[in-house]
Amino acid sequence: MTRTRSASSRGEAEPVEPALVLADGSHEAFRTVTTENASAYWGAVDATMDGVLGGYAVVSSPDADSSLAFAGAVLGAGVLPVGRALDCGAGIGRVTRDVLTKLALKVDLVELVPKYVEQARIELAAEPRMGEFFTSSLQEFTPTAAQYDLVWIQWVIGHLTDTEFVAFLRRCAAGLRPGGWIVVKDNNASPTEHGIIDGAYLVDSQDHSVMRTNKLVKQLFDAADLELRKEVRQTRFPSELCAVRMYALQPRAQQPP
């Protein structure tokens, strides 16, 4: 979901952030970050574009355009479409429809909220490139080994603790075919944001999620043995929204393209 930023975070220099410590559910920032709380919150939100985008349906088009441009730069026009992609935290299938079906011959999606999965089935019923619809939390989901050329994780990592996120990234890496990619697209907190915890975490008490700083997100990639190949900040979003970045990742042992 898109996020607004506080006035206190604008235009200020970023302080030095603390060294990485993988936070679990006992950490102050993650005490309410549970599958149950996420399910309860999103289960009460309408299965519409405006609902899943937090009232900012206006960002859907520039979001998809930027994602397609980013993926094209990462994957290379010569290899598109790839064989199979996975949309993680797919909501009603917006990213699947507007991005991934344009990049892959077959697309699977995984989503926690059953009514969102059902809406995705309706909206994607006529899409010949659709594969499997999985109803699951990311904490419990394991991609099939060596199945995917592209795993896309957008606006969902705030519902995972650091330990859960790193573990999920490792499972996603195991689900990649040789030469495969993981793309993470999410909000970034500013270390100067009012209410920031440990200079790295900003808690949303409404939906029980946590936004991380750019530096921390990249440290978590490193902890998951992933190599950051490309990073781009989203543009063309309303100015009141927080920073959004796209990260292209590959397993560290894999040779760069």
C-alpha positions as CSV (number, residue, x, y, z in Angstrom):
1,M,0.0,0.0,0.0
2,T,1.2,3.6,-0.7
3,R,2.2,5.7,2.3
4,T,2.3,9.4,3.1
5,R,5.3,11.0,4.8
6,S,5.4,13.3,7.7
7,A,6.4,17.0,7.2
8,S,9.3,16.5,9.7
9,S,11.0,14.1,7.3
10,R,11.3,16.4,4.3
11,G,14.5,18.0,3.4
12,E,16.6,16.9,6.4
13,A,19.9,15.2,6.3
14,E,19.9,11.5,7.2
15,P,21.8,10.5,10.4
16,V,24.1,7.5,10.6
17,E,22.0,4.4,11.0
18,P,22.7,1.6,13.5
19,A,24.3,-1.7,12.5
20,L,22.0,-4.4,11.3
21,V,20.2,-6.6,13.9
22,L,17.6,-8.9,12.5
23,A,14.4,-8.1,14.4
24,D,11.8,-10.7,15.1
25,G,8.3,-10.4,16.7
26,S,9.7,-9.5,20.1
27,H,11.2,-6.2,18.7
28,E,9.3,-3.1,19.6
29,A,8.6,-2.3,16.0
30,F,7.0,-5.7,15.2
31,R,4.9,-6.5,18.3
32,T,1.7,-6.1,16.3
33,V,3.0,-7.3,13.0
34,T,1.2,-10.7,12.8
35,T,-0.6,-12.6,10.1
36,E,-3.8,-12.4,12.2
37,N,-3.6,-8.6,12.4
38,A,-2.8,-8.2,8.7
39,S,-5.7,-10.6,7.8
40,A,-8.1,-8.7,10.0
41,Y,-7.2,-5.3,8.6
42,W,-7.1,-6.1,4.9
43,G,-10.1,-8.4,5.2
44,A,-12.1,-5.3,6.1
45,V,-10.7,-3.2,3.1
46,D,-12.7,-3.3,-0.1
47,A,-11.4,-5.5,-2.9
48,T,-11.0,-2.6,-5.3
49,M,-8.2,-0.6,-6.8
50,D,-8.7,2.3,-4.4
51,G,-9.0,-0.1,-1.5
52,V,-5.7,-2.0,-2.0
53,L,-3.9,1.2,-2.8
54,G,-5.0,3.0,0.3
55,G,-7.1,5.6,-1.5
56,Y,-4.4,6.3,-4.1
57,A,-5.7,4.5,-7.2
58,V,-4.2,7.4,-9.1
59,V,-0.7,5.9,-8.7
60,S,-1.6,2.6,-10.4
61,S,-0.7,3.7,-13.9
62,P,2.6,5.4,-13.2
63,D,3.5,2.5,-10.9
64,A,2.9,-0.1,-13.6
65,D,4.7,2.0,-16.2
66,S,7.8,2.4,-14.0
67,S,7.7,-1.3,-13.1
68,L,7.7,-2.3,-16.7
69,A,10.5,0.0,-17.6
70,F,12.6,-1.2,-14.6
71,A,11.9,-4.9,-15.5
72,G,12.8,-4.3,-19.1
73,A,16.1,-2.7,-18.1
74,V,16.9,-5.6,-15.8
75,L,15.8,-8.5,-17.8
76,G,16.7,-7.2,-21.3
77,A,14.3,-7.0,-24.2
78,G,15.9,-9.9,-25.8
79,V,14.8,-12.4,-23.1
80,L,11.2,-11.1,-22.8
81,P,8.8,-12.7,-22.1
82,V,10.4,-15.0,-19.5
83,G,8.8,-18.3,-18.7
84,R,7.1,-18.0,-15.4
85,A,6.6,-15.3,-12.8
86,L,5.3,-15.1,-9.2
87,D,3.4,-12.2,-7.7
88,C,3.8,-12.1,-3.9
89,G,1.2,-10.3,-1.8
90,A,-0.8,-9.9,-5.0
91,G,-4.0,-8.3,-3.6
92,I,-6.6,-8.3,-6.4
93,G,-4.1,-9.0,-9.1
94,R,-3.3,-5.5,-10.2
95,V,0.5,-6.1,-10.6
96,T,-0.2,-9.4,-12.2
97,R,-2.5,-7.9,-14.8
98,D,-0.7,-4.6,-15.5
99,V,2.9,-5.8,-15.2
100,L,3.7,-9.5,-14.9
101,T,1.4,-10.8,-17.7
102,K,3.4,-8.5,-20.0
103,L,6.7,-9.9,-18.8
104,A,6.0,-13.7,-18.5
105,L,4.3,-16.5,-20.4
106,K,2.7,-17.8,-17.2
107,V,2.1,-16.0,-13.9
108,D,1.2,-17.4,-10.5
109,L,0.1,-15.2,-7.6
110,V,0.0,-15.6,-3.8
111,E,-2.2,-13.5,-1.5
112,L,-3.3,-13.8,2.1
113,V,-6.8,-12.4,2.0
114,P,-9.3,-14.9,0.4
115,K,-11.7,-12.2,-0.9
116,Y,-8.8,-10.6,-2.8
117,V,-7.9,-13.9,-4.4
118,E,-11.5,-14.4,-5.5
119,Q,-11.5,-10.9,-7.0
120,A,-8.3,-11.6,-8.7
121,R,-9.8,-14.7,-10.2
122,I,-12.7,-12.6,-11.6
123,E,-10.5,-9.9,-13.0
124,L,-8.0,-12.3,-14.5
125,A,-10.5,-14.9,-15.7
126,A,-9.9,-14.1,-19.4
127,E,-6.1,-13.8,-19.1
128,P,-4.5,-16.8,-20.9
129,R,-1.2,-16.3,-19.1
130,M,-2.6,-16.9,-15.6
131,G,-1.4,-19.9,-13.7
132,E,-2.0,-20.8,-10.1
133,F,-3.8,-18.7,-7.4
134,F,-2.4,-19.4,-4.0
135,T,-4.2,-18.3,-0.8
136,S,-1.4,-18.1,1.9
137,S,0.6,-15.8,4.0
138,L,4.2,-15.2,2.9
139,Q,5.4,-16.5,6.2
140,E,4.0,-19.9,5.3
141,F,4.4,-19.9,1.5
142,T,7.3,-21.7,-0.2
143,P,7.7,-21.4,-3.9
144,T,8.3,-24.5,-5.9
145,A,12.0,-25.1,-6.3
146,A,13.6,-23.9,-9.5
147,Q,10.1,-22.8,-10.9
148,Y,10.4,-19.1,-11.5
149,D,12.3,-16.7,-13.8
150,L,10.9,-13.7,-11.9
151,V,9.6,-13.3,-8.4
152,W,7.9,-9.9,-7.8
153,I,7.3,-8.7,-4.2
154,Q,5.5,-5.4,-3.9
155,W,4.0,-3.4,-1.0
156,V,3.9,-6.4,1.3
157,I,7.2,-6.7,3.2
158,G,6.0,-4.4,5.9
159,H,3.9,-7.3,7.2
160,L,7.0,-9.5,7.7
161,T,9.5,-9.2,10.5
162,D,13.2,-9.0,9.5
163,T,13.7,-12.6,10.3
164,E,10.5,-13.6,8.3
165,F,11.5,-11.4,5.4
166,V,15.1,-12.8,5.1
167,A,13.7,-16.4,5.4
168,F,11.1,-15.7,2.7
169,L,13.8,-14.2,0.4
170,R,15.9,-17.3,0.8
171,R,12.9,-19.5,-0.1
172,C,12.2,-17.3,-3.2
173,A,15.9,-17.6,-4.2
174,A,15.5,-21.4,-4.1
175,G,12.4,-21.0,-6.3
176,L,14.4,-19.3,-9.1
177,R,15.5,-21.0,-12.3
178,P,19.1,-20.3,-13.3
179,G,19.4,-16.6,-14.3
180,G,16.2,-15.7,-12.4
181,W,15.4,-12.5,-10.6
182,I,13.7,-11.3,-7.5
183,V,12.3,-7.7,-7.6
184,V,11.2,-6.0,-4.4
185,K,9.2,-2.8,-4.7
186,D,8.2,-1.0,-1.5
187,N,8.0,2.1,0.6
188,N,11.1,3.6,2.4
189,A,11.0,5.4,5.7
190,S,13.2,8.3,6.3
191,P,15.6,8.0,9.4
192,T,14.4,11.4,10.4
193,E,10.7,10.5,10.3
194,H,8.8,11.4,13.5
195,G,8.2,8.2,15.4
196,I,11.1,6.3,13.8
197,I,12.3,3.4,15.9
198,D,16.1,2.6,16.1
199,G,16.5,5.0,13.1
200,A,15.2,2.2,10.8
201,Y,11.5,1.3,11.5
202,L,8.3,3.3,11.1
203,V,5.2,1.5,12.5
204,D,1.8,2.0,10.9
205,S,-0.6,1.4,13.8
206,Q,-3.6,1.3,11.4
207,D,-2.7,-1.7,9.3
208,H,0.0,-3.1,11.7
209,S,2.8,-2.9,9.2
210,V,6.4,-1.5,9.4
211,M,8.2,0.6,6.9
212,R,12.0,0.3,6.7
213,T,14.7,2.7,5.6
214,N,16.4,2.1,2.3
215,K,19.6,1.2,4.0
216,L,18.0,-1.4,6.2
217,V,16.2,-3.0,3.3
218,K,19.5,-3.4,1.5
219,Q,21.1,-4.9,4.6
220,L,18.3,-7.5,4.7
221,F,19.0,-8.4,1.1
222,D,22.6,-9.0,2.0
223,A,21.6,-11.1,5.0
224,A,19.6,-13.3,2.6
225,D,22.7,-13.8,0.4
226,L,21.2,-11.7,-2.5
227,E,23.2,-9.4,-4.7
228,L,21.6,-6.0,-5.5
229,R,22.0,-5.6,-9.3
230,K,19.9,-2.4,-9.8
231,E,18.0,0.1,-7.7
232,V,15.6,2.8,-8.9
233,R,13.4,5.3,-7.1
234,Q,9.8,5.6,-8.3
235,T,8.8,8.9,-9.9
236,R,5.5,10.5,-10.9
237,F,3.8,9.8,-7.6
238,P,2.0,12.5,-5.6
239,S,4.5,14.6,-3.5
240,E,2.9,13.7,-0.2
241,L,3.7,10.0,-0.6
242,C,6.9,8.5,0.9
243,A,9.7,7.3,-1.2
244,V,9.2,4.1,-3.2
245,R,12.1,2.1,-4.6
246,M,12.5,-0.9,-6.9
247,Y,15.3,-3.4,-6.2
248,A,16.5,-6.1,-8.6
249,L,18.2,-9.0,-6.9
250,Q,19.9,-12.3,-7.7
251,P,21.4,-15.0,-5.6
252,R,25.0,-14.0,-4.6
253,A,26.5,-17.2,-6.1
254,Q,24.9,-16.4,-9.5
255,Q,27.0,-14.6,-12.1
256,P,25.6,-11.2,-13.2
257,P,24.1,-11.1,-16.7
